[in-house]
């Protein structure tokens, strides 16, 4: 089975300035998260 590395192939855009954050005292940027494990939880009320 061939393995394929995706590291460095896609750059995520920075967050818009209008994003409202929960549980943080300041807006986050992609530079703040570089090198860290990030879990995104998308949810909605139906």
C-alpha positions, 0 to 999 in steps of 0.5 A, spaced: 500 500 500 502 506 497 503 512 503 501 519 501 503 525 505 499 531 505 503 535 509 504 542 507 500 541 500 494 546 503 495 552 506 488 554 510 486 561 510 486 566 516 480 567 520 475 573 518 476 579 523 468 578 524 469 571 527 466 571 534 470 566 539 468 563 545 472 561 551 478 566 549 479 573 550 482 575 544 481 573 536 485 567 534 489 567 527 492 561 524 499 563 526 497 562 533 495 555 532 501 553 527 504 547 530 498 545 535 493 540 534 486 543 532 479 540 533 474 543 529 467 542 532 461 544 527 454 543 530 447 546 529 440 546 531 435 543 527 
